[in-house]
Amino acid sequence: MAAAGKKSHPRFERKWRIAGGDSLLQKDWAQDTTVYSRLTGETHLLSALPAEVLRMLTEGEKSEAELAAAMGVLCEVTVDEGWLNDICKILQRLEALFLVEPVD
């Protein structure tokens, strides 16, 4: 069986980063994470998956496929097109909150 991070999905190579170079303040609670954006002055409550995607992006720019592979390993799921689409939806929701942005 191939490792989750080895399969390439060229359609999902769009790269993402933390919006505007923001330094986000994060606090983990029992099952959720609060995130304060210095850029917008807003605080958000995130569930585990979006919080982990955001955490991974604080380490640097990553493509949708890279995020899906890393999250697949973490969550012990098969990285298929459905999983990739789920990660893309999370990124779109984080973008709507002005927490992440695509890299041009």
C-alpha positions in Angstrom: 0.0 0.0 0.0 1.4 3.4 -0.9 2.0 6.0 1.8 -0.7 8.7 2.1 1.8 11.4 1.3 3.2 9.8 -1.8 0.2 10.0 -4.2 0.2 13.1 -6.4 -3.0 15.0 -7.2 -2.0 17.7 -9.7 -5.5 19.2 -9.6 -4.9 20.1 -5.9 -1.6 21.9 -6.1 -2.9 25.4 -5.2 -0.7 26.7 -2.4 -2.1 28.4 0.7 -0.7 30.5 3.5 -1.8 32.4 6.6 -3.6 35.6 5.5 -1.5 38.8 5.3 1.4 37.3 7.2 -0.7 37.5 10.3 0.7 36.0 13.5 -2.3 34.2 14.9 -2.8 33.6 18.6 -4.2 30.1 19.3 -5.5 28.5 22.4 -6.6 24.8 22.5 -9.5 23.7 24.6 -11.0 20.2 25.1 -12.1 19.7 21.5 -11.9 23.1 20.0 -9.4 25.9 19.4 -9.9 29.6 19.6 -7.9 31.7 17.1 -7.4 35.4 17.4 -6.4 37.3 14.2 -4.3 40.4 14.8 -5.0 41.3 11.2 -8.8 41.5 11.6 -9.1 41.8 15.4 -11.6 38.9 15.3 -11.7 35.7 17.4 -12.9 32.4 16.0 -13.8 29.0 17.5 -12.5 26.2 15.3 -13.1 22.5 15.5 -10.1 20.1 15.4 -9.7 19.6 11.6 -9.7 23.3 10.6 -7.5 24.2 13.6 -4.9 21.6 12.6 -5.0 22.8 8.9 -4.3 26.3 10.2 -1.6 25.0 12.5 0.1 23.4 9.6 0.0 26.6 7.6 1.7 28.5 10.4 4.8 26.4 9.5 4.8 27.8 5.9 3.0 27.6 2.6 1.5 24.3 1.6 -0.5 23.0 -1.3 -3.9 21.4 -1.0 -2.4 18.0 -1.8 0.3 18.5 0.9 -2.2 19.4 3.5 -4.5 16.5 2.6 -1.6 14.1 2.8 -0.4 15.3 6.2 -4.0 15.4 7.5 -4.6 12.0 6.1 -1.7 10.6 8.1 -2.8 12.4 11.2 -6.4 11.3 10.9 -5.5 7.8 9.6 -7.7 8.2 6.5 -7.1 7.3 2.8 -6.2 10.3 0.8 -8.6 10.2 -2.1 -10.4 12.8 -4.1 -13.2 13.0 -1.5 -10.6 13.7 1.3 -8.9 16.3 -1.0 -12.3 18.0 -1.5 -12.9 18.1 2.2 -9.6 19.8 2.8 -10.4 22.3 0.1 -13.7 23.1 1.7 -11.9 23.7 5.0 -9.5 26.0 3.3 -12.4 27.9 1.7 -14.1 28.4 5.1 -10.8 29.6 6.6 -10.4 32.0 3.7 -13.9 33.3 4.3 -12.8 34.1 7.9 -9.7 35.9 6.5 -7.4 33.4 8.3 -5.8 32.0 5.1 -5.3 33.0 1.5 -4.2 31.4 -1.7 -0.7 32.1 -2.9 -0.7 33.9 -6.2 
